Amino acid sequence: MVFNFIAQLAIGLVLSAVSFVLSPRPKVEKPTAAGLDDFSLPTAEEGRPIPVVFGTVLITGPNVVWAGDLKVDPIRKKGGKK
């Protein structure tokens, strides 16, 4: 009875190891930093037509007068404790 349990446990461990080795590995690409060109931000341009909207409509690329101070801060990686 104890031998049967140990044999089943060993077979289960071997099969788990084999399935781990044979499983396909996903191809992971190195992530790239997002720039301001990757986003669709509101712009302010002279001479751009102002859309007239009736009801609830999603407007892509609205023309705004002021959106605040837009700046980019790089992410700095801090080292571990020494």
N, C-alpha and C positions, 0 to 999 in steps of 0.2 A: 504494500500500500504506500509506503514512504518512497520506494523506488519509482513507482508510477508517477507520483507527484513531482519528484525531482526530474524525471525524464520529460514530462510535459513542460516543466518550467524551462529546462535546457532547450527543448525544441522551440518553445515560444521565443526565447531570447535569440536563438540563431536565426529564426525567421524574421524577427524584428530587425536584426542587424543586416540581413540580406536585403530587406525591403528599403532600408535607409540608404544602403550603398547603391542600389539600382534606381532610386527615385531621381527624376530629372531635376536639374538645378536651374532656377530661373536666371536669365541673363539680366543682370542689374547694370544699368548705365550710370556713370557718374553724374550726379545732379548738377545742373548749371544754375548760376545765380540769375534771378529775374531782373531785367532792366526795365526802365520806364516805357520802353517801346512795346513791352509785352502786355500792357494794360490799356484798356479803353477809358481814358480819362476825359472829363469834360474840358473843352477848350474855349478860349475867348479869341475870336477873330473878327476883324472889322469887315463889314460887307457880307457876312454870312446870314442867310435868310433865317427868320424866326418862325418855327412851325406853329400853326394854330391847331390846337387839339381840342376836340369835344369828347368828353367822357374820360375813361381811364385807358391810357395808351402808354406803352413803353417807348420812350424816345432814346435812340442810340446816339451817343455823341452830342449831348446838348451844348448849347452855346451859353457859357456863364460869364459873368462880369468879374467875379473875384472868388477864388477857391481856397485862399489861405496860403501859407508859406509851404511850398512843396520842396522837401529836401530829402536827400538820401544819406543815411548813416550806415557805414560798413559794419558788419558783425565782426567783432573782435573775439577771438577765442582765448580764454584765460587758461593758464596752466594749472595743474593740480597743486595740492598743498605739498610743501616741502618741509 
